[in-house]
Amino acid sequence: MRAVDLIEKKRNKEELSKEEISFLLNEYLKGNVPDYQMSSFLMATYFNDMTASELLEFTMIMRDSGDTVKFDDVNKFLVDKHSTGGVGDKVTVVLAPILSALGMGTTKLSGKGLGHTGGTIDKFEAIEGFKFSNTREEVVSIANKTGIGLMGYSDKIVPLDKKLYSLRDVTGTVPSIPLIASSIMSKKLAIQSDVIILDVKVGDGAFMKDISHAKELAKRMIEIGKGAGRQVKVVLSNMDEPLGFAIGNANEIVEAIETLKGNGPEDLKEVVYTIALLALKAKGEIKDLSEGKTRIDEVINNRTALEKLSQFITESGGNGNLVNDYTLLPQSKEVMEVFSEKEGYISKIKAEEIGKAAMIIGAGRATKEDVIDHAVGIKILKKVGDKVNKNEKIAEIYYNDSKNVENSKNMILDAYVILEEKVEKQKAILEIIE
């Protein structure tokens, strides 16, 4: 078997057998297939797609390229929630304690942010002393105590994905739907769970800019899950404006805690509740998503979910009392106010532009080597559909270094699209696909 023959088959839109896919990927991982040949195969895939059986085999070989994590000793219904990344996306910080309070467990790999999207690890690392679990033993111990099992990505889990992603990044093949689906699902299938719930962000601040591509990605990931014998549900959520009001790591921890106190923004609450209800349905505790809302309200109103977050922070090396004392989080030295230059109704807030405005003041990374300043960020004070007057405050920038703050302000002003006609508020959940 030769790599060039398999490249030609894919180029000619012929289906590859399991053995052929296995040969290509395993030989590439061993270093016997060079980058230039794999690049050629990836580009052929970009143009010619994969069949369902090709994609399942491709994903399973990626999963099996490294360690898999089992949670046999965690006696809970396990939920693995994954977001494709957005601006102001602090859903995991709110959701995991709620699921725990509802008697379920969260088991997931969390990532660091790159570019305009923020990572869950970065948010928790804003907490002094907080350390993510690096071993299965650590994550199982904390999951058994708190119901929250989050761990960082390891080079030992799906190493083939890391190798392929680096290649996709420099060969123009990142946007390929089968390659995105296999990348996400290989990591999901490497971790034991009873249900995988995928939050696919759609819109300006998301990787998927339009709903048709997002639906196609959802369909392919559900297909992979079924082939692997796993239950997969997908939420398509709106990223045409930032989620909630807070962007930046310490800022987002505060907003997440406020949401667990019942004071959260409506759009964030809608996404969190929808995913929690899907988990209850997957567990078999409710038949319809309209049934379980009062149960979620209850664990927020009686502070059970908040207590779970506090406990998780303590078990992970942080000070759990920060749920009542936000001064324990890093604070920025300076605040710049941003005022609207016109009057009207907000029709759009370009989420990607807001994310970049936060990134250039230190809240995110332009490259993997960049160091994040956890104290800095942006708070938007108006959302789509709101009326705004000229010279009314629309945002605040929290910063420590003034170098890029004027640029950040101009990017925020550019992100706000203000029209004369009244605009309807946006729905946070666009569609649920099961």
N, C-alpha and C positions, 0 to 999 in steps of 0.2 A: 504494500500500500504506500502511495506517495502523496504528500501534501498537495502537490501541483494538480493531481488528478481530482482531488476533492474541491479545490478552488474552481477548477473548470466545470465540475458538476454544478456547483452553486451558481456560477456565472451563467450556466445554461438552463437554470431554473429546474434542475433535477433534484429529487429528494435524496438526501443522504441517509444511509442506514445508521442504526445505533452503533455498530462497530466502527463505521467511518468517523462519526462524530467523536467517539471515545478515543480513537487513534489520534485524531487531529489535536484534541485538547490535551490529552495526557502527554503526547510527544512535545507539545508546545511548553507545557509546564516543566518538563524535564530539560528544556533548552534545545531539543533536537529539531524543532520547527522554528526557523528564524522569524523575527518581528516582521520583516517585509512580506513574508508569505502569509502570516496571520493577518496583517493589515489588509492584504488583498482579499482574504476570505471575509473579513469584517465588512469591507466595502461592497462585496458581492451580496452579502446578507442585507446590508442597508438598502440596496436597490431591489433585491428579489425576495426579501422576507424569509420566514421559516414556516414550515408546516407545524401543526400542533405536536406531532410526534417528534419532529426534530427539536422543537423548542423545549419539550419536556426532557428529552435526553440531554440536551445542552445544559439545562439548568441543574439536573441531578448530578452530572459529572462535575459541574462547578461546585455544587454543595459538597460533594464527596472528595474534593481536592484538599480538604483540611479537616480540622476537628469539628465534631458536632456536640452540642451541649444538651444533656438530658437533665430533667428535673424530677426524676422518679420519687425523690424523697420530699417533694413539696406537694402536700395533699390538698390541692386547690384546683378549681377550674382555671386554666391558664390562658391569658389573653396576650397576644403579641400585636400591638398596634404600631403601625409605621406611617410616617408622613413623608411625602415626596419633597417637602421643604418649602417654606414660605417666609414671609416677613411678619414678625410678631407672633410666631407660632409657638405658644407655650402650652399646647394642649396636653402633652405627656405629664407635665408638672401638676396639672389639675386633675387629669383623668386617672392616673395611677392610684392616688389615695382614695378616690371615689370608688374605683373597682375593688380596692382592698376593703373598704368599709361595707361594700355590698357582698363581701364574702368570696371574692374572686382574687386571682393573683395576676400580676403583670410580669411577663418574662420577655425581655427584649434587649437587643443590642442597640445602643444609642451612639450617635455620631457627633463629631464636631462640625461647626458651620464653616462653609467656605463661600466667599463672595457675599452676595446680598442676603443669603438665607442664614438663619441662626441654628446652631445645634443644641440638643438637650444637654450634652455634657458641659458645654460652655456655660449654660444657665446655672446648673448646679455647682459648677466650679467657682461661681461668684461667691459662694458661701465659704467663709474661712474654715479651713480644716477638712472640708468635704473631699472624700476620695472615692472614686468609682471602683467597684469591684473589678478585679483583673482575673480572678480565678473562679472556677465553678463552685468551689467550696465556699468562698466568700459570698457569692451572689445567692447561693442556696441558703446559707445561714441568715442573711438579711431578709430574704424572701419569706422564710419560715416565720421570722419574728414580725415582719411588717406587712407581708403580702405584696411587697414591691421588689421586683428583681430586675434591676437595670445594670447592664455592664457595658463597658466600652468595647469597641471593635478590637479584635486581636489579629495579628498577622497570621495566626494559626487557623483562623476561621475563614473559609473560602478564599485562600490565597490567590487562586486563579482569577477571581473577580478583580482583585487589586491589580494584577498584572495586565489583564485585558482592558480594564478601565483606563490605565495610564496610556495604553496604546490607542484606545478610542479617542481619548482627549486630544491627541496630536494628529489624528488621521481623519477628522471630520465625521466620525461615525457615532458620536454620543447620542444624537437624536433618534437612532433606530429603535422602534418600538419593541421588537423581539429582544434586542440587546439590553434595553432598559428593564424589560419584564424579567429576563433571566438574572440580571444583576440584583434586582430587589429580591426576587423570590428565592434565589440560591441562599441568601443570607437569612431569610425568614424560615426556610426549611431546615437550616442548620441548627435552629433553636427549637426545643420542644415547646409546643403550645397546643391548646384545644381549639382555638380559633385564631385566625390571622385577620385583623381588620386594618385595611389600607385606606389612609386618608390621602387621596390624590388631589392635590391643589391645582386649581385651574384659573388662568388669568394672567394679568400683567406681571405679578410678582412671583409666578410659578414657573417651573420647568415646562409644564404643559400649558401652552398659551390659549388653546381653544378646546371646547368640550368634545368635539368629535375625536380628536387624538386621545384625549383623556379617557373617553369611553372605550376606545380600542385597546388602550393600555390595560384598563380594568378588566376587560374581557379576556385578554391574554393571561393576566395574572391569576384570574379565577380558574381558567383552563389548566394552568400549570398546577395549581393547588389541588384540583380534582384528580388530575393524573397522579399526584403524589399522595393522594388519600387524605388531604387536609381541607378543613373548612375555611373558606376565604370569603370575606364580605368587603365591599368597597364603597366608600363615601367619596363623592366628588364635591369638594368644598371650594368656596369662592376666594380667590386671591387677587381680585381686581382692586382691593384696598388692603392695607395691613389688617391682621387679625387682632382685635382689641385696640387699645390706645398706646400701649407701651412697646418700645423697640429698644433692645439693649439688655444685657444679661441680668444685672441686679434689678433693673426696672421691671423686667418680665417676671422675675421671681415674686416681686411685690404684687403685681397684678394677678398672678396665679393664686397667691395666698388670699388676696381680696375676693377672688372668685369662689374660693372654698369657704369664705365667710358670708357668701351670698351677695357680694357687692360687685360681681364681675360684669364686664361688657356683654351685651346681648349676643353679639355674633360669636364670641368665644364660648359662651354658655351653650349656644345652639349646637356647635360642633362637638363639644364635650358630651352633652346629654345624648346626642344622636349615637355617638360611638359607644357610650355606656349602655344605652338601650339595645343596640345591636349585640353587645356582649351578653346581656341578660337573655335575649332571644336565642342566641346560639347555645347558651347553657340550658335552655328549655324552661326558664322561670317565667317568661311571658310569651304570649303567642303573637302579639301585635305591639308595634313600637309605641302606641298610644297608652299602653297599660302601665309602664314602669316609672313614669316621670315622678310620681309622688314618693317613690322609694329613694330616688336620687335627692329630691328636695329634703327628705328626712335626714339623710346622712350629712347634708350640708347644714341644715338648721340645728341639729344636735351636736355639731362640731366633731362628729366621729371621723369624717374624712380629713379635716384639718389636723386632728390628733395623729392620724396615720402618717401624714406628711412630716409632722414634727418628729415622730418616732423614726422615720426613715432617715431624716437629716442627722439625728443623733447617732443612729447605728452606723452611719457612713462617715462619722468623724467630725460633723459640724455641730453647731449649737442649735438644738431644736427650738429654743425659746425665740428664735428670730421670727417665728410666726406671729409673735406679739410685739416684737421690738425690731423694727426695720433699720435701726441705726447699727445693728450688727452686720449689715451688708455694706459693701464699699460705697462711699458717697462721692459724687463729683464735686470739684471745687467751684465750678462756675455754671451759670445757667444763662442762656441767651433766649429771649422771647422772639417769636416770629409772628408778624402781623400780616393779615391779608391785604393785598394791593388793590382788590376790587370787591364789589358787592354782588351777591347773587346766591345761587344754590350750587353746592358741591356735587358735580356729576361724576367725578372720578378722582381717586387719589392713587397715582401711579406707585404701586407697592414696590416695584423694583427700584425706582428712584429714591424712595424713602429708605429702603434697605441700604442702598449705596451711600446715602447721606449719613447714615449711622456708621457704616463701615469706615468711611474716610476720617471720622473722628476717633476711631479705635475700637468700635463695638464689634467689628467683624474682621475677617481676614481676606486680603486680596490674594495672598499666597499661603500655602500650608505652613510656612515658617513664621508668619506674622504673629506677634504676641497681642492678645486681646486685653483691653482695659475694661474690666468687668463693671466699673462704676459708670461708664459713659453710655449715652443713648439718647433717644428722642421720645417725647410724648406728644402724640397728636391729640388735639382737643376737639376736632370736628370730624364727622364721618360723612360718607356719601348720603345725600338727601338733606343734609342740614343747611339751614340758611346762614349766611355769613355777611357781616357788614364790612365795609372798607375800614381798615385799621383795627379790625378786631383780631385778638390773639388766636392763632390757629395751631400753634405748636410751641414746644419748648425743647431746646437742645441742652443736654447735660454734658459738660466737657471738662477736660483737665488741661488739654493742650490747644491753644488758640490757632494753631497753624492752618487748619482746614475748616475752621468753624464758619467763616463767611461763605465758602463754597458749599458747605452743608446747608446753610440757610437758603442759598439760591436754589439748590436742588429741591428743597422742601417746597419752596414757592412754585417751582416748575411742576412739582408732582401734583399740586392741587389744581384741578380743572374746574373753573367756576363759570356757570352759565346763568343767563337771566331767567330761564324757565325752571319751574319746580321739577325736581327729579325725585323719583321714588327711592326709598332706602333699598339696599341690596339684600338678597337672601344669602345667608351663610352656607346653607346646604343646597347644592344644585340638583343632586340626584343620589339615590342609594341603589347600588347594584349588588344583588346577592346570587 
